[in-house]
Amino acid sequence: MKYTLIILFTFLSTAMLAQKNLEDLLKQYNDKGIPYISVEELAMPKTNAILLDTREPKEYEVSHLKDAVSVGYDHFDIASVEKQYPNKDEKIVVYCSLGIRSETVGKKLKEAGYTNVYNLYGGIFEWKNKDFSVIDSEEKETEKIHTFNKEWSKWLEKGEKIYEETPKKKKKKNKSN
């Protein structure tokens, strides 16, 4: 009986604590419609690719990968990308914080005829977690990473987490006379 309780407790604890690892999180949101490229593979000197940062401009300004171009997510404009990068066979790597928004943008690129599109596995968070450098809007190396919000910041293990606090909702006062 004691052994059974220990196994049951261990199983339940693991199930609850294993809320998500990065792989589980990405499986929940992504369907691998765009193949992943690892941080290590992208960092190799021979990997020549166009880097598209699919986070919002305020996130990009805090930090981004060197040579990355901000294309945003909410206002992503495929026509602008096609104008800047007309060769649809060039290698393109899209990234965001973790690799969720970037998959959506990657699919839009693929639908527009781009043939060599990859999604950075774990995004800029994984890049920083693996000790690779990021730069700020002045092209200077920084430890700051915009984590979007407090909830998502748990996925960034290294660096300085930057996000805006969401204002707490004020309780309505009861106006009874």
PyMOL commands that set and color helices and strands:
alter all, ss='L'
color gray80, all
select helices_A, chain A and resi 2-17+22-29+39-43+57-62+78-84+101-111+123-129+150-153
alter helices_A, ss='H'
color red, helices_A
select strands_A, chain A and resi 36-37+50-53+69-70+92-95+117-120+134-135+141-142+144-148+160-163
alter strands_A, ss='S'
color yellow, strands_A
deselect
rebuild
show_as cartoon
